[in-house]
Amino acid sequence: MTPEQQSRLQALPQVQAMLELPEIRRIADSFPREMVLREIRSELDSRRHAILSGDGAPTFDTREFVAAVENRVHAQSAPSMRGVINATGIIVHTNLGRAPLAAEALDAIRATALGYANVEYDLDSGARGSRMAHVENLLTELTGAEAALVVNNNAAAVLLALNTFAQDGGVVVSRGELVEIGGSFRIPEVVKRGMARLVEVGTTNKTRIRDYADAIDSNTRALLKVHPSNYRILGFTESVSREELVALGSESGVTVIEDLGSGALIDFSEYGLPRETTLREAIAAGVDVVTASGDKLLGGPQAGIIAGQKTAVEAMRKNPILRALRVDKLCLAALEATLRIYRDPKKLPGGIPVLRMIAAPAESIRARALVVQQKLSAAYTSSIEDGFSYAGGGALPGEGIPTALLCLRHATLSPDQLIARLRAAATPIVARIHDGRVVLDLRTVSEDGDALIVKALAEIA
Ligand SMILES: *Cc1c(COP(=O)(O)O)cnc(C)c1O
């Protein structure tokens, strides 16, 4: 250590002296004292390190030290989870929290969460009621099923179905449907955790009804059909229709389960998208139990929707595992409000944000992109180009929705630097880079988000 370093170290103040400064006391009035103390220590530590490694300011400046501590305290106090602007054009973006909720869902959460609610209380009789009562009738009405149940997410729904119907027995699945969703949900592993034995049939590209029929023996408990949500098998292919599976299931007395994945309640071909099987169609085909996510194309809260035959749903309701998978009152409130919107076709697609975004014509996205473009400073070169948005969340794989993309280059910042600055904006903006440019798709941005993007781009410029 040089004598200069030694004297600089000695010039650092004591923690106690800093705590007594009026400016620090003012900070400690608004924030936890323990936190202020910890950040003073951390800031002093980092200055000590700087001095020892030959960096840092040559003299100690109290004002600057107080400002550094204040910044640290503010950073510690900011919420970790914040709203962001999704300018990726991926509508059900799992990393960004999937489906944004309808305003009615938010109102319902507020109305039931701030106080008490009749979550499991029957207001007519004054006796204990069922948690599912709030959504079961809506779900049966919207799907045509005899009975319905809601659990924490679709993964839980599949687990519960397998554990209820196939525990200690075999479940037959096509090799073309051994899906992995987002790393942690893999059909072979879920089957194992459901205490069932996986019986793979067919090949990756072709599975026939005979393959299922040949695999059935006295230990077989279920046939499972899985929506290949995030991939597509093209070319020389063959798969078994749910009608054939249902016929085989009833002939051999085996439960037919279908994991539909995205949970479409309406026909998306109305919006120029390919058909996704709706819950109603799967139920009408006679599947015993259908499962789907609440926060993908359905556009509600995270939930696993289970719909099916009365006896099958009853059996799942009696499974003790259900208690570990159950949904809370916030989820139920949001789901009930979301499903009520589906009851009235006049309110669709506008009432459900996911549907509204899917249905928005490319021309309306282009018009908004033009408005943003016209407000850009000279630091940017920009163009508006044709491109695609995506449903995301393992729904409609490979099916782009035509959109207009705002493509940006900054005079001095690289695309990586520009995209990092956008992420650091007051309301973080998440975009993507394509062909050496930062690309913004306003399809997934709310209308008030456009102005925030303009503001952030102006500040960065
Ligand atoms: C998304 C998906 C799941 C998992 O659903 P979560 O609601 O995320 O638990 C399971 N199966 C299929 C086919 C899916 O698409």
The ligand as a MOL file (V3000), in Angstrom:
LIG
                    3D

  0  0  0     0  0            999 V3000
M  V30 BEGIN CTAB
M  V30 COUNTS 15 15 0 0 0
M  V30 BEGIN ATOM
M  V30 1 C -48.5150 -24.7260 -22.5470 0
M  V30 2 C -48.8070 -26.1620 -22.5200 0
M  V30 3 C -48.7360 -26.8830 -21.3270 0
M  V30 4 C -48.3570 -26.2510 -20.0300 0
M  V30 5 O -49.3410 -25.3470 -19.6460 0
M  V30 6 P -49.0940 -24.3520 -18.4100 0
M  V30 7 O -50.3970 -23.6450 -18.2690 0
M  V30 8 O -47.9540 -23.5000 -18.8010 0
M  V30 9 O -48.7770 -25.2060 -17.2320 0
M  V30 10 C -49.0130 -28.2300 -21.3670 0
M  V30 11 N -49.3280 -28.8500 -22.5220 0
M  V30 12 C -49.4140 -28.1890 -23.6920 0
M  V30 13 C -49.7620 -28.9480 -24.9240 0
M  V30 14 C -49.1520 -26.8180 -23.7340 0
M  V30 15 O -49.2210 -26.1550 -24.8900 0
M  V30 END ATOM
M  V30 BEGIN BOND
M  V30 1 1 1 2
M  V30 2 1 2 3
M  V30 3 2 2 14
M  V30 4 1 3 4
M  V30 5 2 3 10
M  V30 6 1 4 5
M  V30 7 1 5 6
M  V30 8 2 6 7
M  V30 9 1 6 8
M  V30 10 1 6 9
M  V30 11 1 10 11
M  V30 12 2 11 12
M  V30 13 1 12 13
M  V30 14 1 12 14
M  V30 15 1 14 15
M  V30 END BOND
M  V30 END CTAB
M  END
